[in-house]
Amino acid sequence: MFLKNTAYFFFILVTGLILSACKKAPNYSKEPVIAFSDLKAFADFDPDVYGDSVYVSIHFQDGDGDLGNEPAGADDYFAKLFKKTNGVFTEVTVTPPVVAPNYNGKLPLLSPYDLTGPIDGIITNNVFFPFFVPNAYGLNKNDTLRFEVQIKDRANNYSNTIQTKEFILWKDF
């Protein structure tokens, strides 16, 4: 009797372990979906030049896993900078002869080309250039800024656009 109960117990235990190990793959859209995760600002102050970097982290999901390229190709990470004036955010633009900063970038290869399937995770990207002169590009100390970010997969499907939290230039650094 003891041997029979022990055999049933181990059969149920092994069956339970096997069933719990079977995890169904998530069902994500083939178009990437992103959400804001975090924003960190860093600076190395100098009396004449502010050295700064803003790191934006986004959470991503992609149903077919076709994010990133190797070697890096065209931009597939897009970011725009917005400045708050009188409570309204407007995109920061510059006119020639000033060279417009480029906040776009390239995603690393996040899954091999020969595999398809859902992936998710967090991507962190430096979207601010490292040396920023005060009053350049119409930005000044204590301006309130935020980024809008979007990504694109290898099939040219664009994600939704997200907004970062607000940050104050050179105060939050």
N, C-alpha and C positions, 0 to 999 in steps of 0.2 A: 504494500500500500504506500509506504513511504517513497519507494523507488518510483512508483507510478505518479505520485503527486509531484516529485522532484522533476521528472521528465516533462510533465505538463507545464510546470513553472518555467523551466528553461526554454521550452518551445514557445511559450507566450512571451518571454523576455526577448528571445532572439527575433521573433516576428515583430515585436514592438520596436526594437532597435532598427531593424531593416526598414520598416515603414517610416520611422521618424527620420531616417537618413535620406529618404526620397524627398527632395525639395523641388517644388515646381518653379520654373524660371518665371520671373516677373514679366508682365505683358506691357511693355512700354511702347510708345508711339515711335514710328520710324523717323519722325522729325525730332531733333533734340529738344529737350525741355530743361530749362534752367531756373534756378532760384538763388537769390542772394544769400550768401553764407557769412562773410566777414569782410571787413576793411581795416587795414592797418597802415598807418602813416609813420614814416621815419625821417629824421633829418640830421644833418651834420652842419651846424651853423658856422658861418664865416661872416665877417662884417659886411662884405660886399655881395656875396653870392650865397644863396640858400641851396644846399644840396639836399634833395628830398626824393623819396620814393613812396608811392602809394601802392599797396598790394591788395588786390581785390580777389576774394575767394568766392567761387560760385559752385553750387551743387548742380550736377548734370545727370540726366537720364537719356539713354538713346536705345531704341528697340533693336536696331540692327548693328550697333557697335561700330559704326564707320566714322569715328572721330579722329582727327589728327592725320598727319602725313609724315612719312620718312623717306627720303630727306624732306625737310620742310619745303612746302610749296607756297602757294599764294596765301594771303592772310585768311584765317578762318576764325579769328577772335576779333570782334569789333567793339570799340569803346568810344564813347563821345563824352566830353566834359561839359557840364552845365554849371552856371553861376547863378546864385540867387540875388535878385535885385528887387527891392520893394515887395518881397514875399513871393516873387515869381521866378521860376528857373528858366533861363534861356541858354541855348548852346553857345559855348565860347568859340568864336570864329575870329580869324585874323585876316587882314587884307595885305596883299603884297605891298612893299617888298619883304615884309616879315615872312619867314618860313613857318608855315603852319605845323604845329606838332602833330605827330601821328601816334595815337594811342592804341592802334590796332596791333595784332600780333599773330603768332602761329601756335596752334595747339600741338603738343607732343603726340606721337602715335599712341593712342590709348588702347587699341586692340589690333592684333595682326590682320593683314589684308585677307588672308585665307580663312578667317573665322568670322562667322556672323552670330549674333545673339545679343541679348540685352546687356548693357553695361551701365553702371552709375558710379558716382564718386564726386570728389571735389577737385577743382582746378584752381590754382592760385597763380595770378599773373601780375607782373609789375606794369601798370598802365600809365605811369607818370614818368617823364624823363628825369634824369638824376640832378641836373643843375638848372635851377630856376631863378632868374634875376627878378627882383621885386619890380613891380609895375610893368613887366613885359607881358605881352599878350592880353593886356587889359585886366590883369589880375593883381590884386594887392593883398598885403598882409591882412588877415582877419576876414577875407571873403569867404562866404559859405558856398561850398561846391558839392557836387555829386557826379557820379558817372552813370551812364546807361550802357549796358553790355548785351551783346548778342553773339551767338556762335553759329557756325555753319559746318555741316558734315561733308563727307567726300561725295555724296550724291547731290550736293548743293541744296540741301534742305536747311532752311534757317530756323533757329530756335525762336522762342518768344524773346522779348526784350525785357530786361529787368533793370531796376534802379538800385544803386547802392544807398547806404545811409549817408546823411549829410556829414561833411567835415569842414572844419574851419582852417583855412590855409595858414600854415606856420604856427597856429595855436595848438592844433591837435597833433603836431609832430614832436 
